[in-house]
């Protein structure tokens, strides 16, 4: 009986050791898998760019981290296209076509409204040059809404007119394309203010 009891105790001890060893192996395996997966994920975010023969480390960022910066750049680029005009009908058509890729039908409605009023014909016939200067862009990332503050310079043959321009709208993500590299679309775009600030007569020499 004592021999059987000792044998039984040894079997229990061996089983206990085996279970503990197996449990430890499982814990180590799971921990190794999780650590390896985390390391691979972090490694995928690391990008090296070659500058000649020298590799330069750059870090991949999430789209949400750069959304505000890209949105402001997209808004400024759109306004530059829409309000920078020269007395050249082909140039106006070219810039308007590029601008329409960045905005929904509200931008097309404003363009058609100005066209019907003879705004672009007036620029061509009077040799006017229009340029836009962005003062600031107020952008709400949570609501994806913006307010653009700028000044438009209109140069005529005899004078230079400065106008205050304030517009507002919203931004939404769309697939990137060659015509819309930021992958952002302006919608519900409207003009809040567009009024004269000052006008200076040109000196005649």
C-alpha positions, 0 to 999 in steps of 0.5 A: 500500500505505501508503495502504491500511495507513493506511486500515486503521489508521483503520478500526480506530481508529474501531471501537475508539472506537465500541466504547469509546463503546458500552461507556461508554454501556452502563455509564452506562445500567446505573448510571443504572438502578440508581441510579434504582431505588434512589432510587425504593425509598427514596422509597417508604419516605418518607411524609408525613402532613398535620397541618392544612396542614403536611406531616410526614415519617414513615419507613416501617419494616419489620415485622421492626423493630417485631415485638418491640414489637407482640408485647409490646403484643399479649400485654399487651392479651390478658392485660388482656382475659382477666383484667380482670373485673367482676361483669357477665356481659355484660361478661365475655362481651364481653371473652372474645370479644375475647380469643379472637381473639388466642389459639388453642384453648389460651386457650379451654381455660383459659376453659372450665376456669374457667367449669366451676369456677364462677369467673365465677359466683363473681365475679358473685355476690360482686361481685368486681372483677378487674384485671391489672397487667403487671410485665414481658414477656420476649420472645424474638424468634428463637424467638417465645416469651414469658413474662408476669409480672403481678399480679392485684388481686381486690377483694371486699366485705371484702378486696383480694387480690393474686395473682402471675401468670406465663404463657408461650406463643408468637407467630405472624403471621397476617393483620391484621383488625379483631378482631386489629389486630396480626396476631399469634396467641398459641398454646401459652398456659399458666399457670406460676404463679397464687398469692396474694401478700397480702390486705388487709382493707377498713376498715369506716366 
